[in-house]
Amino acid sequence: MDPIIPTEPFLQTQVYDLANGGDLIFERDLFALTDFLGRTPPVFYGGQISDNGQLQWLIMANLPGKPESPMFRQIQFSLRENTWVDGLAHALQESLARLHSSVGLPLLPYHPVLRHHVDHLDYMLYETRSALSDSRSAANHTQQQLNQYAETIKVIAKERRTLRQLVAKRDATIHRLKTKIAVLKETISTQWSSSRSWREKARGKTSKGMATPTSATTTTTSRRRRETTTSTRLCLPGWTPPSRSALMDSFHPLLEHRVA
């Protein structure tokens, strides 16, 4: 298996050195086999990547060779798993299989009777491991969906609280405006009543202050009207006052009638 080269940066990384010791599955067997073959303990590197939105771990194993023996060359391989722990266990198991041969290939058991039985067990183990990997993938996908649903619920709850606050603020504003409108209506009604009473009082004072015209005033007014009429006539264009002789001639018949 050729090493897998990632096409995007890792989200997080892990390193596990078999020389530091631990209690993982297959670890003791792998360390004992490595020591027996005279190899340097292998080192495993892990990096989390996003594969079409699904998080996976890329496990890269490095099994150093033996410089004094060309048959024990360096072995490198990569694999993918859903979690770092599962990927490390898978890499430890595959390292055991590769180190069973000096050229890095797994060997079949030499027992003539149990050989086929072990083959069947390996096949069943492979099927079980594949089913387990699929189950883990489905579980991780379901967990991611649950996390997204939880985040969506949080956002909706926050928006709902904000909406409630806006509704409460709107209701308070409406109540305040209604109160102001009621006060303004009452003020307008009071001012209207006050202005009406002031108008009625002003009309009463005006009617009392007007006096009845006397006879002298009437005579003076009539005289002024006659003078105004006469002056108006004198000012008319084209009108010439009669001469004295014409006036005497017009009054002569009247005088004769009175003498007779």
ROTOR-232450 format. One record per atom (N, C-alpha, C, O): residue in three letters; x, y, z. Coordinates in steps of 0.02 Angstrom, whole numbers, padded with zeros to 5 digits, always signed. Layout:
residues N
AlaXYZ ...
***
This chain:
residues 260
Met+00042-00059+00000 Met+00000+00000+00000 Met+00044+00062+00000 Met+00086+00070+00044 Asp+00035+00106-00049 Asp+00075+00167-00053 Asp+00051+00218-00002 Asp-00009+00220+00015 Pro+00096+00260+00022 Pro+00076+00311+00070 Pro+00025+00359+00038 Pro+00031+00377-00020 Ile-00024+00378+00078 Ile-00076+00425+00055 Ile-00051+00496+00066 Ile-00033+00514+00122 Ile-00050+00535+00014 Ile-00027+00604+00019 Ile-00089+00649+00025 Ile-00130+00650-00022 Pro-00097+00685+00079 Pro-00157+00727+00087 Pro-00155+00786+00039 Pro-00102+00813+00024 Thr-00214+00807+00017 Thr-00220+00864-00029 Thr-00240+00927+00007 Thr-00246+00979-00026 Glu-00250+00926+00072 Glu-00269+00985+00110 Glu-00236+00982+00178 Glu-00217+00928+00200 Pro-00228+01039+00212 Pro-00194+01039+00277 Pro-00234+01001+00330 Pro-00295+00995+00325 Phe-00198+00977+00380 Phe-00230+00940+00434 Phe-00265+00988+00482 Phe-00242+01044+00494 Leu-00322+00965+00508 Leu-00357+01003+00560 Leu-00323+00996+00627 Leu-00320+01043+00666 Gln-00297+00936+00641 Gln-00257+00923+00701 Gln-00213+00862+00688 Gln-00228+00823+00643 Thr-00160+00855+00726 Thr-00111+00801+00715 Thr-00096+00764+00779 Thr-00106+00791+00834 Gln-00073+00702+00771 Gln-00052+00660+00827 Gln+00010+00620+00806 Gln+00019+00605+00747 Val+00053+00604+00855 Val+00113+00564+00844 Val+00117+00512+00899 Val+00108+00527+00958 Tyr+00130+00449+00879 Tyr+00137+00395+00928 Tyr+00201+00356+00912 Tyr+00207+00327+00858 Asp+00247+00356+00960 Asp+00310+00320+00952 Asp+00307+00256+00994 Asp+00295+00259+01054 Leu+00318+00200+00961 Leu+00313+00136+00996 Leu+00368+00128+01048 Leu+00362+00087+01094 Ala+00423+00165+01042 Ala+00478+00160+01090 Ala+00460+00189+01158 Ala+00491+00172+01208 Asn+00410+00233+01160 Asn+00391+00264+01224 Asn+00351+00217+01268 Asn+00343+00229+01327 Gly+00326+00163+01238 Gly+00289+00115+01278 Gly+00217+00136+01288 Gly+00201+00195+01291 Gly+00173+00087+01293 Gly+00102+00099+01304 Gly+00065+00034+01312 Gly+00097-00019+01316 Asp+00000+00037+01314 Asp-00040-00024+01326 Asp-00096-00029+01274 Asp-00152-00048+01291 Leu-00081-00011+01213 Leu-00131-00017+01160 Leu-00134-00088+01134 Leu-00088-00128+01146 Ile-00188-00104+01099 Ile-00196-00170+01070 Ile-00143-00181+01016 Ile-00128-00135+00977 Phe-00114-00240+01012 Phe-00061-00260+00965 Phe+00006-00225+00979 Phe+00056-00240+00946 Glu+00009-00180+01027 Glu+00071-00142+01037 Glu+00127-00187+01065 Glu+00184-00184+01040 Arg+00112-00226+01116 Arg+00165-00268+01145 Arg+00190-00320+01095 Arg+00251-00332+01090 Asp+00144-00350+01058 Asp+00166-00400+01008 Asp+00209-00367+00954 Asp+00259-00396+00933 Leu+00190-00308+00932 Leu+00228-00274+00880 Leu+00297-00254+00906 Leu+00347-00260+00870 Phe+00300-00231+00968 Phe+00365-00211+00996 Phe+00410-00271+01005 Phe+00470-00268+00992 Ala+00381-00327+01027 Ala+00422-00388+01036 Ala+00449-00413+00969 Ala+00507-00432+00964 Leu+00406-00412+00917 Leu+00428-00434+00851 Leu+00481-00388+00822 Leu+00529-00410+00791 Thr+00471-00323+00832 Thr+00521-00275+00808 Thr+00589-00285+00842 Thr+00641-00283+00810 Asp+00586-00296+00907 Asp+00648-00307+00944 Asp+00682-00373+00922 Asp+00743-00377+00919 Phe+00641-00423+00908 Phe+00668-00488+00887 Phe+00702-00482+00819 Phe+00754-00514+00808 Leu+00672-00443+00774 Leu+00701-00434+00708 Leu+00758-00384+00707 Leu+00792-00376+00656 Gly+00769-00350+00762 Gly+00824-00302+00764 Gly+00807-00236+00730 Gly+00852-00200+00709 Arg+00744-00220+00725 Arg+00723-00158+00693 Arg+00713-00103+00745 Arg+00705-00115+00805 Thr+00714-00042+00720 Thr+00697+00015+00763 Thr+00621+00018+00772 Thr+00584+00005+00725 Pro+00597+00033+00833 Pro+00524+00036+00845 Pro+00491+00084+00796 Pro+00516+00138+00784 Pro+00435+00064+00769 Pro+00400+00107+00719 Pro+00369+00169+00752 Pro+00358+00172+00812 Val+00355+00217+00709 Val+00323+00280+00730 Val+00261+00290+00686 Val+00262+00277+00626 Phe+00207+00312+00718 Phe+00143+00321+00683 Phe+00123+00395+00688 Phe+00125+00426+00741 Tyr+00104+00422+00630 Tyr+00083+00492+00625 Tyr+00009+00493+00605 Tyr-00014+00453+00564 Gly-00027+00539+00635 Gly-00098+00546+00618 Gly-00117+00618+00607 Gly-00093+00663+00641 Gly-00160+00629+00558 Gly-00185+00696+00543 Gly-00259+00694+00525 Gly-00280+00651+00486 Gln-00297+00739+00552 Gln-00369+00741+00538 Gln-00383+00784+00477 Gln-00358+00840+00471 Ile-00421+00756+00431 Ile-00438+00791+00369 Ile-00514+00791+00360 Ile-00549+00754+00393 Ser-00537+00834+00316 Ser-00608+00838+00299 Ser-00618+00811+00229 Ser-00594+00840+00180 Asp-00653+00755+00224 Asp-00665+00722+00159 Asp-00738+00733+00140 Asp-00783+00697+00163 Asn-00750+00784+00098 Asn-00818+00802+00077 Asn-00864+00815+00137 Asn-00921+00794+00140 Gly-00836+00853+00185 Gly-00874+00870+00244 Gly-00873+00819+00300 Gly-00899+00833+00354 Gln-00844+00760+00288 Gln-00840+00708+00339 Gln-00769+00706+00366 Gln-00720+00701+00328 Leu-00763+00709+00432 Leu-00697+00710+00464 Leu-00669+00639+00468 Leu-00704+00593+00491 Gln-00607+00630+00447 Gln-00573+00566+00450 Gln-00501+00577+00473 Gln-00474+00633+00470 Trp-00471+00523+00495 Trp-00401+00525+00516 Trp-00358+00487+00466 Trp-00373+00430+00448 Leu-00306+00519+00443 Leu-00257+00489+00399 Leu-00198+00465+00441 Leu-00162+00505+00472 Ile-00188+00399+00443 Ile-00135+00368+00483 Ile-00078+00350+00437 Ile-00088+00315+00387 Met-00018+00372+00453 Met+00042+00357+00414 Met+00092+00320+00459 Met+00114+00347+00510 Ala+00109+00259+00439 Ala+00155+00217+00478 Ala+00224+00217+00446 Ala+00232+00215+00385 Asn+00274+00221+00489 Asn+00344+00219+00467 Asn+00381+00166+00506 Asn+00394+00175+00566 Leu+00398+00111+00472 Leu+00435+00056+00503 Leu+00507+00058+00477 Leu+00520+00035+00421 Pro+00554+00086+00515 Pro+00623+00091+00491 Pro+00653+00023+00476 Pro+00636-00027+00509 Gly+00698+00020+00428 Gly+00731-00042+00410 Gly+00794-00055+00451 Gly+00807-00022+00502 Lys+00832-00103+00428 Lys+00894-00122+00462 Lys+00951-00107+00415 Lys+00957-00139+00363 Pro+00994-00058+00431 Pro+01045-00037+00384 Pro+01093-00093+00363 Pro+01114-00096+00305 Glu+01111-00137+00410 Glu+01160-00188+00393 Glu+01130-00245+00354 Glu+01167-00289+00331 Ser+01064-00247+00345 Ser+01033-00301+00307 Ser+00987-00271+00255 Ser+00935-00244+00273 Pro+01003-00275+00190 Pro+00959-00247+00138 Pro+00890-00280+00136 Pro+00843-00251+00110 Met+00884-00340+00163 Met+00819-00373+00162 Met+00769-00339+00208 Met+00708-00341+00196 Phe+00794-00307+00260 Phe+00749-00273+00307 Phe+00745-00199+00287 Phe+00773-00155+00320 Arg+00710-00187+00233 Arg+00704-00119+00209 Arg+00649-00081+00248 Arg+00611-00111+00285 Gln+00648-00017+00237 Gln+00597+00025+00270 Gln+00528+00012+00240 Gln+00520+00005+00180 Ile+00479+00010+00284 Ile+00410-00002+00264 Ile+00368+00059+00282 Ile+00371+00083+00339 Gln+00331+00084+00235 Gln+00286+00141+00246 Gln+00219+00126+00215 Gln+00215+00100+00159 Phe+00167+00143+00250 Phe+00099+00135+00223 Phe+00053+00185+00258 Phe+00070+00212+00311 Ser-00005+00195+00229 Ser-00054+00242+00256 Ser-00123+00211+00252 Ser-00136+00167+00211 Leu-00167+00234+00295 Leu-00236+00211+00295 Leu-00279+00265+00326 Leu-00255+00315+00353 Arg-00343+00255+00319 Arg-00392+00304+00346 Arg-00440+00270+00394 Arg-00461+00213+00383 Glu-00456+00306+00447 Glu-00505+00283+00496 Glu-00544+00344+00521 Glu-00526+00401+00508 Asn-00598+00329+00556 Asn-00641+00383+00580 Asn-00612+00418+00642 Asn-00622+00478+00651 Thr-00575+00381+00684 Thr-00545+00410+00744 Thr-00471+00394+00746 Thr-00447+00348+00712 Trp-00435+00431+00787 Trp-00363+00421+00794 Trp-00348+00354+00827 Trp-00302+00319+00807 Val-00386+00336+00878 Val-00374+00273+00914 Val-00387+00213+00869 Val-00347+00166+00868 Asp-00442+00215+00832 Asp-00457+00159+00786 Asp-00404+00154+00731 Asp-00383+00099+00713 Gly-00383+00211+00704 Gly-00332+00210+00652 Gly-00266+00184+00678 Gly-00230+00148+00642 Leu-00248+00202+00740 Leu-00185+00178+00768 Leu-00187+00102+00779 Leu-00138+00068+00766 Ala-00244+00077+00804 Ala-00250+00004+00813 Ala-00245-00033+00747 Ala-00213-00085+00742 His-00278-00006+00695 His-00275-00036+00629 His-00203-00036+00602 His-00181-00085+00572 Ala-00167+00019+00612 Ala-00098+00023+00588 Ala-00052-00025+00626 Ala-00007-00054+00596 Leu-00064-00034+00691 Leu-00024-00082+00730 Leu-00035-00153+00704 Leu+00012-00192+00698 Gln-00098-00169+00690 Gln-00113-00236+00665 Gln-00082-00247+00596 Gln-00053-00300+00584 Glu-00086-00198+00552 Glu-00057-00207+00486 Glu+00019-00209+00489 Glu+00051-00244+00450 Ser+00048-00174+00537 Ser+00121-00177+00545 Ser+00143-00247+00566 Ser+00194-00273+00543 Leu+00104-00278+00610 Leu+00119-00347+00629 Leu+00118-00393+00568 Leu+00162-00435+00560 Ala+00068-00384+00525 Ala+00062-00427+00466 Ala+00120-00416+00418 Ala+00144-00464+00387 Arg+00143-00354+00411 Arg+00197-00340+00364 Arg+00265-00363+00389 Arg+00309-00380+00350 Leu+00274-00365+00454 Leu+00339-00384+00481 Leu+00348-00459+00488 Leu+00401-00482+00509 His+00298-00497+00470 His+00306-00570+00474 His+00355-00595+00421 His+00379-00652+00427 Ser+00370-00555+00370 Ser+00416-00576+00317 Ser+00473-00526+00315 Ser+00465-00467+00330 Ser+00532-00550+00296 Ser+00589-00505+00291 Ser+00583-00455+00235 Ser+00616-00403+00236 Val+00541-00470+00186 Val+00530-00423+00130 Val+00468-00381+00141 Val+00447-00343+00097 Gly+00438-00387+00198 Gly+00381-00344+00214 Gly+00314-00371+00192 Gly+00266-00333+00188 Leu+00308-00435+00177 Leu+00245-00465+00156 Leu+00221-00514+00209 Leu+00262-00549+00238 Pro+00156-00518+00221 Pro+00132-00565+00272 Pro+00139-00637+00247 Pro+00134-00651+00187 Leu+00151-00684+00294 Leu+00159-00755+00278 Leu+00099-00794+00304 Leu+00069-00777+00355 Leu+00082-00847+00268 Leu+00030-00892+00291 Leu+00058-00938+00345 Leu+00118-00954+00345 Pro+00016-00960+00390 Pro+00041-01006+00442 Pro+00066-01072+00410 Pro+00039-01096+00361 Tyr+00118-01100+00441 Tyr+00149-01161+00414 Tyr+00112-01224+00435 Tyr+00128-01278+00410 His+00064-01220+00480 His+00030-01280+00504 His-00013-01308+00448 His-00055-01272+00421 Pro-00005-01370+00429 Pro-00042-01397+00372 Pro-00116-01404+00384 Pro-00155-01404+00337 Val-00138-01411+00447 Val-00209-01422+00462 Val-00244-01356+00476 Val-00300-01345+00452 Leu-00212-01312+00514 Leu-00245-01250+00534 Leu-00238-01193+00483 Leu-00264-01139+00493 Arg-00203-01207+00428 Arg-00193-01153+00379 Arg-00259-01126+00352 Arg-00270-01065+00353 His-00303-01170+00329 His-00367-01147+00301 His-00412-01117+00355 His-00449-01069+00342 His-00408-01144+00414 His-00448-01117+00469 His-00427-01045+00485 His-00468-01001+00497 Val-00361-01033+00485 Val-00336-00965+00497 Val-00356-00918+00440 Val-00372-00860+00451 Asp-00355-00945+00379 Asp-00378-00904+00322 Asp-00450-00882+00331 Asp-00467-00824+00318 His-00492-00929+00353 His-00563-00911+00365 His-00569-00860+00421 His-00609-00814+00417 Leu-00529-00868+00473 Leu-00532-00820+00528 Leu-00509-00751+00505 Leu-00537-00700+00526 Asp-00458-00749+00463 Asp-00436-00684+00436 Asp-00490-00652+00394 Asp-00500-00591+00397 Tyr-00524-00692+00354 Tyr-00578-00665+00312 Tyr-00635-00638+00356 Tyr-00661-00584+00344 Met-00653-00677+00407 Met-00706-00655+00452 Met-00686-00592+00490 Met-00726-00547+00502 Leu-00621-00590+00509 Leu-00597-00530+00543 Leu-00600-00469+00497 Leu-00616-00414+00518 Tyr-00584-00480+00434 Tyr-00586-00425+00385 Tyr-00658-00400+00376 Tyr-00671-00340+00375 Glu-00705-00448+00370 Glu-00775-00429+00362 Glu-00800-00392+00424 Glu-00836-00343+00419 Thr-00782-00418+00482 Thr-00803-00386+00545 Thr-00775-00315+00551 Thr-00809-00268+00571 Arg-00711-00310+00532 Arg-00679-00244+00537 Arg-00710-00196+00486 Arg-00718-00136+00502 Ser-00728-00220+00428 Ser-00761-00176+00378 Ser-00829-00153+00402 Ser-00847-00095+00396 Ala-00868-00201+00431 Ala-00934-00183+00457 Ala-00927-00134+00515 Ala-00967-00087+00521 Leu-00876-00145+00557 Leu-00865-00099+00613 Leu-00846-00029+00588 Leu-00868+00021+00615 Ser-00805-00027+00536 Ser-00786+00037+00508 Ser-00846+00074+00478 Ser-00853+00134+00486 Asp-00889+00036+00443 Asp-00950+00067+00416 Asp-00995+00092+00472 Asp-01025+00146+00467 Ser-01000+00053+00525 Ser-01042+00074+00581 Ser-01014+00138+00614 Ser-01052+00183+00632 Arg-00948+00140+00620 Arg-00918+00200+00648 Arg-00928+00261+00603 Arg-00940+00316+00627 Ser-00923+00250+00538 Ser-00936+00305+00492 Ser-01007+00330+00498 Ser-01019+00391+00500 Ala-01055+00283+00501 Ala-01125+00303+00508 Ala-01136+00339+00575 Ala-01172+00388+00579 Ala-01103+00313+00628 Ala-01111+00345+00694 Ala-01082+00415+00694 Ala-01111+00461+00723 Asn-01024+00423+00663 Asn-00994+00489+00659 Asn-01037+00537+00619 Asn-01045+00596+00637 His-01064+00512+00563 His-01108+00554+00522 His-01170+00574+00561 His-01192+00632+00559 Thr-01199+00526+00597 Thr-01258+00541+00638 Thr-01241+00591+00693 Thr-01280+00636+00707 Gln-01182+00583+00723 Gln-01161+00630+00776 Gln-01152+00700+00748 Gln-01169+00749+00781 Gln-01123+00704+00688 Gln-01115+00770+00657 Gln-01183+00802+00644 Gln-01192+00862+00654 Gln-01231+00763+00620 Gln-01298+00789+00608 Gln-01330+00812+00673 Gln-01362+00865+00676 Leu-01321+00772+00727 Leu-01348+00792+00792 Leu-01316+00857+00816 Leu-01350+00900+00844 Asn-01252+00864+00805 Asn-01218+00926+00825 Asn-01245+00985+00785 Asn-01255+01040+00812 Gln-01256+00974+00720 Gln-01284+01028+00679 Gln-01355+01045+00702 Gln-01373+01104+00705 Tyr-01394+00994+00718 Tyr-01462+01007+00743 Tyr-01460+01046+00808 Tyr-01499+01092+00819 Ala-01413+01027+00852 Ala-01406+01062+00916 Ala-01388+01136+00905 Ala-01415+01180+00938 Glu-01341+01148+00859 Glu-01323+01217+00844 Glu-01381+01255+00814 Glu-01392+01314+00830 Thr-01419+01221+00770 Thr-01477+01254+00740 Thr-01529+01271+00792 Thr-01559+01325+00791 Ile-01540+01225+00840 Ile-01588+01237+00893 Ile-01565+01296+00936 Ile-01606+01337+00957 Lys-01500+01301+00949 Lys-01474+01357+00988 Lys-01487+01423+00952 Lys-01507+01473+00982 Val-01473+01423+00886 Val-01484+01484+00847 Val-01558+01503+00846 Val-01575+01562+00853 Ile-01602+01453+00837 Ile-01674+01467+00836 Ile-01697+01493+00904 Ile-01737+01539+00907 Ala-01672+01463+00958 Ala-01690+01486+01025 Ala-01668+01558+01036 Ala-01704+01598+01066 Lys-01608+01574+01013 Lys-01583+01642+01020 Lys-01626+01691+00980 Lys-01644+01744+01005 Glu-01642+01672+00918 Glu-01685+01715+00877 Glu-01754+01722+00908 Glu-01785+01775+00903 Arg-01778+01668+00939 Arg-01844+01672+00971 Arg-01843+01720+01030 Arg-01891+01759+01039 Arg-01789+01718+01070 Arg-01784+01765+01126 Arg-01780+01837+01100 Arg-01811+01882+01128 Thr-01741+01846+01047 Thr-01736+01913+01018 Thr-01803+01938+00992 Thr-01821+01996+01001 Leu-01841+01893+00960 Leu-01907+01910+00934 Leu-01954+01928+00991 Leu-01993+01975+00985 Arg-01952+01890+01046 Arg-01994+01906+01103 Arg-01977+01975+01132 Arg-02022+02013+01150 Gln-01913+01990+01135 Gln-01893+02056+01160 Gln-01918+02111+01114 Gln-01941+02164+01138 Leu-01913+02100+01048 Leu-01938+02150+01001 Leu-02013+02159+01007 Leu-02038+02215+01003 Val-02050+02103+01016 Val-02123+02108+01024 Val-02141+02146+01087 Val-02185+02188+01087 Ala-02105+02131+01142 Ala-02118+02166+01205 Ala-02103+02240+01198 Ala-02140+02282+01223 Lys-02048+02256+01163 Lys-02031+02326+01152 Lys-02083+02361+01109 Lys-02101+02419+01121 Arg-02108+02325+01058 Arg-02159+02354+01015 Arg-02223+02368+01054 Arg-02253+02421+01048 Asp-02244+02319+01096 Asp-02305+02328+01136 Asp-02297+02387+01184 Asp-02343+02426+01194 Ala-02237+02393+01215 Ala-02226+02450+01261 Ala-02229+02516+01223 Ala-02256+02565+01249 Thr-02202+02518+01163 Thr-02204+02580+01123 Thr-02276+02597+01104 Thr-02296+02655+01107 Ile-02315+02547+01084 Ile-02385+02559+01066 Ile-02424+02585+01127 Ile-02463+02632+01120 His-02413+02555+01185 His-02447+02577+01246 His-02428+02649+01263 His-02471+02689+01282 Arg-02364+02666+01256 Arg-02342+02734+01271 Arg-02372+02784+01222 Arg-02393+02838+01242 Leu-02375+02766+01158 Leu-02405+02811+01108 Leu-02480+02820+01119 Leu-02506+02875+01111 Lys-02514+02766+01138 Lys-02586+02772+01153 Lys-02597+02819+01212 Lys-02644+02859+01212 Thr-02555+02814+01263 Thr-02561+02858+01321 Thr-02550+02931+01300 Thr-02587+02975+01322 Lys-02499+02944+01258 Lys-02486+03012+01235 Lys-02544+03038+01193 Lys-02563+03097+01199 Ile-02573+02995+01151 Ile-02630+03016+01110 Ile-02689+03036+01153 Ile-02723+03086+01140 Ala-02703+02996+01206 Ala-02758+03012+01251 Ala-02746+03079+01286 Ala-02792+03119+01293 Val-02684+03091+01308 Val-02669+03154+01341 Val-02676+03213+01292 Val-02703+03265+01310 Leu-02654+03203+01230 Leu-02660+03256+01179 Leu-02733+03270+01163 Leu-02752+03328+01154 Lys-02774+03218+01159 Lys-02845+03228+01146 Lys-02878+03268+01203 Lys-02917+03314+01190 Glu-02861+03251+01264 Glu-02888+03287+01321 Glu-02865+03360+01321 Glu-02904+03405+01336 Thr-02802+03371+01303 Thr-02776+03440+01300 Thr-02811+03480+01246 Thr-02828+03538+01256 Ile-02820+03449+01188 Ile-02855+03483+01133 Ile-02927+03500+01152 Ile-02951+03555+01136 Ser-02961+03454+01185 Ser-03030+03466+01206 Ser-03034+03524+01256 Ser-03078+03566+01251 Thr-02987+03525+01303 Thr-02985+03579+01352 Thr-02971+03646+01319 Thr-03004+03696+01334 Gln-02923+03648+01273 Gln-02907+03710+01238 Gln-02965+03733+01195 Gln-02978+03793+01189 Trp-03000+03686+01164 Trp-03058+03705+01123 Trp-03113+03735+01166 Trp-03143+03786+01147 Ser-03127+03706+01223 Ser-03178+03733+01268 Ser-03158+03802+01293 Ser-03199+03847+01298 Ser-03094+03810+01310 Ser-03071+03875+01335 Ser-03076+03928+01281 Ser-03098+03984+01294 Ser-03055+03912+01219 Ser-03059+03961+01165 Ser-03131+03978+01148 Ser-03146+04035+01130 Arg-03176+03930+01154 Arg-03247+03944+01141 Arg-03276+03992+01193 Arg-03312+04038+01175 Ser-03259+03981+01255 Ser-03283+04026+01308 Ser-03254+04096+01298 Ser-03289+04146+01310 Trp-03190+04100+01277 Trp-03161+04166+01265 Trp-03195+04201+01207 Trp-03206+04262+01210 Arg-03212+04166+01155 Arg-03248+04196+01098 Arg-03317+04222+01119 Arg-03337+04276+01099 Glu-03352+04182+01159 Glu-03419+04204+01183 Glu-03413+04267+01226 Glu-03455+04313+01220 Lys-03363+04270+01269 Lys-03354+04330+01310 Lys-03337+04390+01267 Lys-03362+04445+01280 Ala-03295+04380+01215 Ala-03277+04436+01172 Ala-03338+04461+01133 Ala-03344+04522+01124 Arg-03382+04418+01110 Arg-03442+04439+01075 Arg-03488+04478+01121 Arg-03518+04527+01099 Gly-03495+04457+01184 Gly-03537+04494+01231 Gly-03512+04564+01244 Gly-03552+04611+01246 Lys-03447+04573+01253 Lys-03419+04639+01263 Lys-03429+04684+01203 Lys-03441+04743+01211 Thr-03425+04657+01143 Thr-03433+04696+01082 Thr-03505+04722+01075 Thr-03516+04779+01056 Ser-03555+04679+01089 Ser-03625+04699+01084 Ser-03644+04751+01136 Ser-03684+04795+01122 Lys-03616+04748+01196 Lys-03630+04798+01248 Lys-03597+04865+01233 Lys-03625+04916+01251 Gly-03541+04866+01200 Gly-03505+04929+01186 Gly-03536+04970+01130 Gly-03518+05028+01123 Met-03581+04942+01089 Met-03612+04979+01034 Met-03671+05020+01061 Met-03717+04991+01089 Ala-03673+05091+01053 Ala-03726+05135+01078 Ala-03777+05150+01023 Ala-03761+05142+00964 Thr-03844+05173+01043 Thr-03897+05190+00996 Thr-03887+05260+00970 Thr-03876+05305+01011 Pro-03889+05275+00905 Pro-03876+05342+00877 Pro-03934+05390+00895 Pro-03992+05369+00891 Thr-03920+05455+00914 Thr-03969+05506+00933 Thr-03994+05543+00871 Thr-03970+05531+00815 Ser-04043+05588+00883 Ser-04071+05626+00827 Ser-04021+05675+00798 Ser-04018+05685+00737 Ala-03979+05706+00844 Ala-03929+05753+00819 Ala-03878+05717+00776 Ala-03855+05742+00724 Thr-03863+05661+00798 Thr-03815+05622+00759 Thr-03845+05603+00692 Thr-03810+05602+00641 Thr-03910+05588+00692 Thr-03944+05570+00629 Thr-03946+05629+00582 Thr-03935+05621+00522 Thr-03960+05690+00610 Thr-03963+05750+00569 Thr-03895+05765+00539 Thr-03889+05781+00480 Thr-03845+05760+00582 Thr-03777+05774+00558 Thr-03757+05725+00503 Thr-03723+05743+00455 Thr-03777+05664+00513 Thr-03760+05613+00463 Thr-03795+05626+00397 Thr-03766+05617+00344 Ser-03860+05648+00401 Ser-03897+05663+00339 Ser-03866+05721+00302 Ser-03860+05721+00241 Arg-03846+05774+00343 Arg-03815+05833+00312 Arg-03750+05813+00277 Arg-03736+05836+00222 Arg-03713+05772+00311 Arg-03649+05751+00281 Arg-03661+05712+00217 Arg-03623+05718+00169 Arg-03714+05672+00216 Arg-03730+05634+00155 Arg-03748+05680+00098 Arg-03728+05668+00041 Arg-03788+05735+00114 Arg-03808+05781+00061 Arg-03747+05818+00034 Arg-03740+05828-00026 Glu-03704+05839+00081 Glu-03645+05874+00059 Glu-03601+05829+00016 Glu-03571+05851-00033 Thr-03598+05767+00036 Thr-03558+05720-00004 Thr-03588+05710-00073 Thr-03551+05703-00122 Thr-03656+05709-00076 Thr-03689+05700-00141 Thr-03678+05760-00185 Thr-03665+05754-00245 Thr-03684+05821-00154 Thr-03675+05882-00192 Thr-03604+05888-00218 Thr-03592+05905-00276 Ser-03557+05872-00173 Ser-03487+05876-00195 Ser-03473+05825-00249 Ser-03431+05836-00294 Thr-03507+05771-00244 Thr-03498+05719-00295 Thr-03524+05743-00362 Thr-03494+05732-00415 Arg-03583+05777-00360 Arg-03611+05803-00422 Arg-03566+05856-00452 Arg-03555+05858-00513 Leu-03539+05901-00409 Leu-03496+05953-00435 Leu-03433+05925-00466 Leu-03402+05956-00510 Cys-03416+05869-00445 Cys-03355+05839-00471 Cys-03366+05796-00532 Cys-03319+05768-00561 Leu-03432+05790-00554 Leu-03445+05747-00611 Leu-03419+05781-00674 Leu-03428+05841-00680 Pro-03390+05747-00719 Pro-03365+05776-00782 Pro-03422+05796-00829 Pro-03471+05759-00835 Gly-03415+05854-00862 Gly-03465+05877-00910 Gly-03526+05913-00880 Gly-03572+05932-00916 Trp-03526+05922-00816 Trp-03583+05956-00783 Trp-03563+06027-00766 Trp-03512+06037-00733 Thr-03603+06075-00787 Thr-03588+06147-00774 Thr-03646+06176-00733 Thr-03703+06166-00751 Pro-03632+06211-00680 Pro-03686+06240-00639 Pro-03724+06295-00678 Pro-03691+06331-00716 Pro-03790+06303-00671 Pro-03829+06354-00707 Pro-03811+06425-00684 Pro-03788+06435-00627 Ser-03822+06473-00730 Ser-03807+06544-00713 Ser-03863+06573-00671 Ser-03915+06542-00662 Arg-03850+06633-00645 Arg-03898+06666-00600 Arg-03961+06685-00638 Arg-04016+06677-00613 Ser-03952+06711-00700 Ser-04010+06733-00740 Ser-04054+06674-00757 Ser-04116+06679-00759 Ala-04021+06616-00770 Ala-04061+06557-00785 Ala-04100+06535-00724 Ala-04157+06512-00730 Leu-04070+06541-00666 Leu-04105+06523-00604 Leu-04163+06570-00593 Leu-04217+06549-00571 Met-04154+06636-00606 Met-04207+06685-00595 Met-04264+06672-00644 Met-04322+06676-00625 Asp-04247+06656-00705 Asp-04299+06642-00754 Asp-04340+06581-00734 Asp-04400+06579-00744 Ser-04306+06532-00704 Ser-04342+06472-00684 Ser-04386+06484-00624 Ser-04437+06451-00616 Phe-04367+06530-00581 Phe-04408+06545-00522 Phe-04459+06601-00535 Phe-04503+06611-00492 His-04456+06639-00593 His-04502+06695-00606 His-04574+06673-00609 His-04615+06707-00577 Pro-04594+06622-00642 Pro-04665+06601-00642 Pro-04690+06585-00572 Pro-04748+06599-00556 Leu-04649+06558-00532 Leu-04671+06541-00464 Leu-04684+06604-00424 Leu-04731+06607-00384 Leu-04641+06656-00435 Leu-04651+06718-00398 Leu-04715+06752-00420 Leu-04752+06778-00378 Glu-04729+06754-00486 Glu-04791+06784-00511 Glu-04851+06749-00484 Glu-04900+06781-00467 His-04850+06685-00481 His-04908+06648-00455 His-04920+06664-00382 His-04977+06669-00360 Arg-04865+06672-00344 Arg-04873+06686-00273 Arg-04901+06756-00263 Arg-04943+06766-00218 Val-04880+06807-00304 Val-04905+06876-00298 Val-04978+06879-00316 Val-05016+06913-00282 Ala-05000+06844-00367 Ala-05070+06843-00386 Ala-05112+06811-00333 Ala-05172+06805-00340 
***
